[in-house]
Amino acid sequence: MLALRLCIVKKTTSVLARALTSQSNGSQSLPDMSEGHLPIHVNNVRSRLRAIVGASTNWRDHVQAMQERKALHTLLAQKQEDLPPKKMKDSYIEVILPLGSQPEIREKYLNVHDSVRFGRILEDLDSLGVLICYTHTNPESHQRSPLSIVTALVDKINLCKKVIYPDCDIRFTGNVSWVGKTSMEVKMHMLQEYDGVYSPVLDATFVMVARDPENKRPAFVNPLIPDGPKEEEVFKQGALNKIKRTDFNTTSLLKMAPTAEERNIVHNMFLNTLDTRTVSFRSRVLPPNSVWMEDAKLKGLQICHPQERNVFNRIFGGFLMRKAFELGWATACSYGGSRPFIVSVDDIMFQRPVEIGSLLLLSAQVCYTEKNYIQIRVHSEVYDTDTKEHKTTNIFHFTFMSENEVPQIVPKTYGESMLYLDGKRHFSATMKETREAMNAPAAA
């Protein structure tokens, strides 16, 4: 649903195309860690995770395997200082997705537009991020890890190319870039071969957390020691990213009132929808080329089968991201009236695990628009048929670009106005990063 052949891309905004490309050229200069590392086939990533954790491929054996993990509690460190420090190169991994050299695996990744399904890429990134963290933390003395490492947050995925070809090999690389006491930031990059040259496609930043063998309590991870000025800069950026996430969460509209500027935006939109023929606050009129927010949403339902489980007997986070992205894409497509292109993914919070057998409810909402951009928020929750309770599991934020200028989204209620402002904040942050990438000097 993402990639487009060049003949179709010609219709899109050239300024954005230059911006997306420049994100790659202006990205942070990273140390080369590839020497001595053989790439892993993408199909072997999940099998390696199962071996590290001791999970079974058989659903019937899986519960017993998880029970056996309880004995690994004795291998946990009592404090972080007991664990040997690691370098960034210790966790470096390359993964090959041979869409060109192995045509038999293309169908899984192919969409109806003869390009690569971005939802499948999200699944591969999630698995790779976990494997990178296990590579950072797993000692040589014992094969099975006592840690349960899970995705806590997708901080950012920025695309630097619009085209992902279904018949050219893809390479993923990544390593741990910052470490706290029990959490790890992972930087990953995706490149695709074309005419014998690998070119950057996207950069991703994930945050993983380590827990005990039963996935109940936090567990310490190996500290990270930067090696040289480049790694020190990457590590420093990881610490800054944590501060930014904390600040963004502190100023959330669920906790604090909008700013004075934001209040003016909401009030002006309200005034713009009042019926001038009446003297009533309730009489509202939709402005030209606009859509009420309540009319710009799609919903979906997933029954969570064992096939989509991860190595810890919960629903695989990559599967949740794929389903949320595809619903978000469909919503943007329906709203804009043409095929949308993904520009950015950010701030995906994994608030609670999704159990096998859950009823997963997904709701995608257009929450902000500007010119030909569409900001989508996808809310996912599980429904407990016994207690009749709904519990939020994830919030997803996607920025899409349509081929043509789209109608303005207009909120009616105060709650919708907060969704509008939240969407505007995410969109503004994405555009700010794009501008900074355009103005940054080329990486060495």
Secondary structure, DSSP 8 states (H G I E B T S, - for coil): -----HHHHTTS-HHHHHHHHHHHHTS-------TT---EEGGGHHHHHHHHHT--SSHHHHHHHHHHGGGGGGGS-SSGGGS--B-GGGG-EEEEE-TTT-GGGHHHHB-TTSSB-HHHHHHHHHHHHHHHHHHHH--TT-SS-S-EEEEEEEEEEEES-S---TTS-EEEEEEEEEE-SSEEEEEEEEEEEETTEEEEEEEEEEEEEEE-TTS-SB-----B---SHHHHHHHHHHHHHHHHHHHHHHT-TTTS---HHHHHHHHHHHHHTB-TTS--SS-B---TTEEEGGGSEEEEEEE--GGGB-TTSBB-HHHHHHHHHHHHHHHHHHHHSS--EEEEEEEEEE-S--BTT-EEEEEEEEEEEETTEEEEEEEEEEE-TTT--EEEEEEEEEEEE-SS---EEE--SHHHHHHHHHHHHHHHHHHHHHHHHHHS----
